[in-house]
Amino acid sequence: MNARALRDGVRHSAMYALAAALSAAWFVARLAPAAAAQPAPSRFERSDCPVNGDWALETQRECGWLVVPESRRHATANTVRLAVEVFRAREADGTPPLVMLHGGPAGPGAIRLYSQGIATSPSLRHRDVVLYDQRGAGFSEPRLCPAYDRVAASAYHRRDGFETDSLLRDARHRCIAELDSKGIDRLAYNTVESVADLIDLRRALGYGSWDIRGVSYGARVAQEAMVRDRPAIRAVVLASPVARSVASRPEQPLSTQTALERVFTECARQSPCRDSFPQLEQDFYGDYDELTVSPLGVPVGGVDGRTDTVWIDGTRLVAALRDRMGTRGGLASIPLLVHELRTGDRSRAARELAGDGSAPAVLVGRAVRELMVCSDSYGPAYRVALDSVNALARPPFRRAVDRDCEEWIPPFADTTSRSPVRSDIPTLIVTGRFDDRTPTTYARRIAATLSRAYVVEMPNEGHDWRPTECHAAIVAQFFRDPTHSPDMSCARTLAPIPFATSLAAAPSMP
């Protein structure tokens, strides 16, 4: 049985049905006492813009806070403040506004990531562009358990996996206790509430309709909006999309393995890379086995002038290579670093992989991320699916079946928003060949139930990379006329990623 058939079987198994039934029953019980609750209406409060620079001088911006109920399901006086930035059109011609949804969940948010690029792009000529930081991300408030981020960053350096697990478990328990003591509803941090925030934002800004561009998890929110706010959406672009109907977390082992295998294949196609690293795949598995037995210690700068040690073992090797897949330059150096670890300058390669010792960006806002991911994907079917995927994946990519979610939210995920989106909204789905998180198979599964969807795979991009000129041109053409398929032929002419073949020429990962 192939991987896709197996995954499809898992999703439709009796265990999945049991999970849905248990989850639905629990959520009905939670909803019943709050049926009469009327949360306060959302409102927009103007304020100064949180980011500025010379790039902002020629723009007309309005910033503020969208104040929304923390939970629309349960009676509470708590509110969430979402940071909002609106760029006004230079020559408005009636083109609907565009709202950009950042990835995550959590992380730096849209305002830090996109403000300067939007201010200097052609997007503003004829329409408004709206940026906002989703709940728990960027400048939005409250920020949940910042101490948990610091512990996660420290635990990332530990050589002993049991010590790491113990640190994270204790920090998780403290975070949950802190949230409960403040009366914060852990069940309110989920995709359903996030899309309700998005709808309230559109209404607060006075827009009858708009276009949506969602990236990674932001594309997951966009799909939810396609279901819950359909009349107000003219067109949608989903880039590196997390699928509404796919629990991506249990499928991650095969996604990572497939992406790295594509790096090996692409290297073999390019004579400089092939000649320099003729046994690249074997080198990788040899590195993994050796480092699992004998990790390499790399000294890095710690806090308060101290020196910490990052241990590169087999697990950290896979994590470091996955981090490098996040940028074009990082991916281009993977064959070289794998080779050097095997037969070259091992210390230098290990230092490159360790970087400055900082934890991955995904650990920023970790509490919010865990709450949202657990809500979207966890349950008995998750555990069954991960067991099945692990049986197909090779050892370096397998993941343990953790039960952290059973502490974050009780007891199973809400499965009511896991069905595929069925819609006639014009939708462009852009994916990258080297995407290790949301592979092209996700894009095709999303498109299968959309009557007006167009899919393009960029052959020289990974997950949520800075768009190439070709990528940007396809998106711009689609938004100009969403009723027709854009010309995607430029994707077939893109040059492959040139791999580094010497440490002197290897680009460092930003």
N, C-alpha and C positions, 0 to 999 in steps of 0.2 A: 504494500500500500504506500503511495507517495505521501509527502508531507501535507500537501493541500487536502487530499482526501481524508487523511487522518484528522486534521484540524477540523474539517467540516463535520466529521463524525462526532468529534468531541462536543462541538457546539450543539449538536442535535441529540445528544445522548440523554438517557433517562436522568443521569445525574444533573445535567444542566436544568432539566425541567424541575427536578427537586429543589435546586438552588433558587430558581425563579419563584416557586411556590412559597418556600420558606421566607424569602426576602419580601415578597409582596405582602404576605400575611403580617410580617413584622412592621412594615412601613404603614400598612393600613391601621394597625394598632397605634402607631405613633401619631398618625394624622388625626385620628378620631377626636381626642380631647381638644385639639386646636382648631376644629372646624369653624368655630365661631370667632376665632381671633381675627382681628383686623389690624395688620401692621400699619404703621404710619406711612403715608405716601412718600415716594422718593422726591428729592428736590435738588436743584442745582445752585451752588453757592460760588460766586466769582471770587477769585483770588489771584495773587501774583503767579507768574509762571515759574516752575521749579528749576528749569534749565534755561540758560541764556548764553549768548555768544554773538560774535560779529555776524554769524550766519542768520541771526534773527532780525537784523536791522531792516531788511527789505520785506519783511513779512507782516501780515496782520494776524495777530494771534489773540485768542481769548482762552484763559485758563480758569480752572476752578475745581470744585469738588462735587461729585455726584454722591449725595447722601442717601443710602438705601437701607432698608431693613436688613439686619443680619440674617434673619430667617423669615421667609414668607409662609412657612408651614407651621411654625410653632409660635405661641404667644411669647413675645420678648420685647423689651424696650431697647435692646442693643441695636446699634447702627454700624454700618461699614461706610467709610469714606474712600471713594475712588478718585484718584488724580486724573484730571481730564485736560486735554490740550486740543483746541480747535484752530486749524489753519484756514483762514478765509480765502476764497478764490480771488485771483487777481482780476479776472475778466469773466464773471459768472455768466453762463449761457444756458442755465437750466439743467446741466448734467447733474444727476443725483450725487450727493456727497459719498465719500468713501470712508469707511471705518476700517482700521487696521488692527487685527487681533494678534497679539504676541503669543509666543509659545510658553512652555512651562510644564505644568502649572508653577506659579510663583516665578522667581527669578527677577532680573533687573527691570522688567516691564517695558512697555512700548515707548514711553516718553524718553527714557535714556537711550534706547536703542535706535529710534527712528527719527527723532525731531530734526536733527541737522540734515539728514538725507532728504526728508520731505521738504524742508524749507528751501532747498536748492534744486529740487526736481521739477520737471514739467507738470507733475500731477496737479499743482495748484493753479494752473492757468485758468481752467474753466469750472472747477468745483472745489468745495470745501473738503478738507481731509481731517478726520477725527482720530486722535490717539487717546488711549486711556490705559491705565494700569489696572488689570483685573484684581479682584479681591485677593489679598495676601501677597501681591507683587509690587515691585518698584516703590513708588512714593505712597501707595495706598495704605490706609490704616484700618484696623490695627495690624501690626506686624506680629505674627504669632511666634512666641518662644525663640527669640534671637539667640538665647543661650544654647539651644539645641543645635543651631548651626555651628557654633564654636566647638561644641563637643564633637560633632560629626567631623569637623575639619581635623581635630586633634586625633580622633580615633582612626582616621585615614592613614596615619603614619605607623600604626602599631604593627609589629611583626607577627604577633600572636593573634590569630583570628578569634580565639575565645575571649581574649582581652578586649578586642574591638567590639564583639557582640555584647559583652558585659557593660562597657561604657555606653553604648548606644541604648541598651535596654534601660539602664538607670536614667539616662537623660530623657528617654521617651516617657518613662513613668513620671518624672518630675514635670515634664511639659504637660502631660495630660492632667496632672493635679493642678498645675497653674491655670490651665484653661478652665477647668471646672470651678476653681475657686473664684475666678473672675466672671463666672456665669456665661462664658462663651460657648455657644452651641456648636459642638464638633460636627454635627450633621449638616450644618449650614454651609460648609465649605465643599461644594460639589458643582458639577457642571450645570445642573438644572438651575441652581441659584445664580450661577455666573451668567447664563443666558438671559435670565430674568433681569439682571443688572444691565445687560446690553440693550434689551428692549426698553427699559426705563430710561436709559441714556438717550436713545433715539427720540423718545417722546419729550424728554426734558429739553432737548436741543431744538425741538419743533420740526423735525424732519418727518415727512410722510413716508418717504422711502429712501433707501440708500443701497450702495454696493458694499460688499464685504470682501476683505482679503484676510484670510486666516492662515497662520503658519504653525505647523506642528500641533501642539495642543490647542492653539488658537483656531485651527481648522476643525478641531473637535467641537469647540464652542460654536463655530459657524454652522456646522451641520445641525446642531441642536436648534439654532435659530431658523434654519430652513424648515424645520418642522413646526416650531412654535410661533414664528412671526412671518410666515410665508408671504402675505400680501404686501409687506413692507420691504421686500428684498427684490431688487431688479436683477442682479447678477452676483456670482460668487467665484472667487479664486481660492482654491485650497492648495497650499504649498507644503510639501513634506507632511501630508495629513495623517494625524491619528484618526482612525476610523471609528465611527459611532458604533458599529456592529462588531468590532473586533477588540477583544481584550488583549492589547498589545504586550502587556507585561509577561504573560506566560509564553508568548511566542518569541521573546527577545533572544533566547539562545540561538535559534536558527537564523534570526535576522542578522545578528552579529557575525555568525559563521559565514553566511552567504556573502555579506559585504566584504569580509576579509578575503574570501576565496576569489571574489571578483578582482581584488587588488593583485592577487597572485596571477590570475589569468591575464590581466592587462599588462603586467610586467613581462610576462612571457611573449606578448605580442610585440613589444618594443625591443628591438635588437640591443640597444645600449643596456637596458635593464636586464634583459635575458642573459646577455653575455657576462654581465657583472655578477649576477646572482642566479646561476643556473639551477640551484636546488632550493629556491626560496621557500616553497611550502614545507619541505623536509626540515629546513633550518628553523622555521617557526615552531614546529612540533618538538624539535630537539631542544630549542630554547625553553619552551614551556616545561618539558620534563626536567631539564637540568635545574631551572630556577625554582621549581616546586620542591626539589630536594635541597638545593643550596641557594637561598636568596642572596642577592647582592645588596649591600648597604650603601646608600648614597647620602653623604652629609649635605644638609641644606640649612639655610638661615631660618631660625625659629623666632619666636616672640621675645622681646626684651633682650635682644642680643645673643640669646642662646643658640646653640647649634642642635638641630634635630637630625634624625636619620630616617630616610625613606627606604623601606625595604622592597626591592623589586623581586617578588616571587612570581609564580606562574599566574596567579589570579591578578596581581597588579600589572603584569605584562599585558594581559588581555585588556584590562581597564585602560592602561596608558595608550595602547594602540587604538582603542575605541575613542578616546579623547582626541587623538590626532586625526581621526576621521572627520572631526568637526570643522576642519579648515582645509583649503586646497593645499597650502604649503605643508601642513601636518601630514596629510595623506601621502603627498609626494615623497616624503622621507621614510615611509614605513618599510619598504623593501630594504633600504640601506641599513636601518637600525636593526632589523631582524637579522640581517647577514652579519653585521658587526658584533652583535651579541654572541653569534655562533663561532666565528673564526677571525674576528678582527679586534678592534679596540673596545673591549667589553665595558671598561669603566666609563669611557666617553659616551658610549651608547646608553648605558644605564643613567648617566647624568642627564642626557637629553630626554630620556623617558620620564625621569623624575621631575624635570623642570625646576621650578622654585619651591617645590614641595607643597604648593597650595592645593587644597581640595578641589575637586571638579565644581564647575559653576552650578551643577544640578543640586548641590548641597545647600545653596542659598535659598532660604525659605522652605527648608525641608519639611517642617511640620505641616504647612499648607499643602505642599506637594503630596505628602503621604496621605493626608485626609482625602484629597481629591482623587488620587489614584486608587485608594482603597474603595472609595464610594463607587468609582466607575468600573472596577474590574474584579474585586475580590469576592470569593465565595467558594463553595465546594467544587464548582466547575473549573475555577481557576486552578485549584490543586490538581485536579484530574488532567487538565490541559497541559500544565507544566510537566507533570510526570511523563505524559505522552511525548512532548517535545524533547525533553531530556533524553528519552530513549532513542531519538533520531539524531540529536546533536553529538558532536565529538566532545571528549572530556573537557578541553579547555573552555568550552562555552556553556557547559551545563550550570544550572543554578539550583541552589537549595530551595526547597519549598518552605518559605518562612511563614510565620503566623502573626507577624507584627500587626496586621490589619485588624485582627481580633481584639487587639488592645486599643487601637485608634478609634474604631467605630464598631459598635455591637449590632448584630453578629455577622450579617452578610451584606453584600452590596445591593443597591437598588437596581434591579434589572429592567425597570420600565423604560429606560432610555437607551437600550442596547440594540434595538432593532434597526435594520438598514433604513436609510433615508430614502423615501420614494417621493420624487419631486420633479416638476418640469421647469424649475428655475435654471436658467443657463449657468453652467458650472464648468470652469476650467480647472483641471487638476494637474499640477506640476510636481514631478517627482525626480529624484536623482538616482542614477545607477549605483552609486556607492553609499546609499542611505542605509545605515546600520540600525536605525530605529523604526522608521516607517517605510519599508521597502515598496517598490512599485506594485507588488501584489496587492497591497492595501488600496492603492489608487484604483486598481481595476475592480476590486470588490466594491468600493464606493460607487464607481461609475456604473456598475451593473444594474443598479436600481434607479438611476437617474435618466430621464428620457432625453435630456439635452446636455450631455456631458462630453467633454473633450479631454483626453489624457495625453500628456507629452512627458517622456522621460528624457531628462537632460543627461547626456552621456558623460559629462565631465563635472558633475556636481554630487554632493553628498547631502546629508540632512541639514536643512535650513542654512545652506551656504549663502553668502552674498551673491545675488543673482548675476549671471553673466549678461552681456549686452543682448544676446539672443533671447534669454529667458525674459528679461525686462521688456523687450520688444513684443514678444508673444502676449504677455499680460496686458500691455498698453493697447494692442490691437483688439484683444478680446473685450476690454472694457469700452472701447469706442463703439463696438457693435457686437453685443453679446448674442445676437440672433443667428450669427454664422460662425462656423469654425474658423479660428485664426490660422494664418499661414504659419505652420510649424516647421517648415522645411529647413530653416537655419540650424535646427538641432542635429540634422543629419550631416552637417558640414563642419561641426566643431572639432577642433584638434584634441587629441587625447591629452591627459595630464602627463607632463614630462616628469619622470621619476628621477630623484637625485641619485647619483652613483658614487659620490664621495662626501665625507663629512664636512669638508671645506665648503662644498656647494649646497649642503643640506639646509633648507629653510627651517628656522626655528618656529615652533608653534606659538602664536601670540597668547 
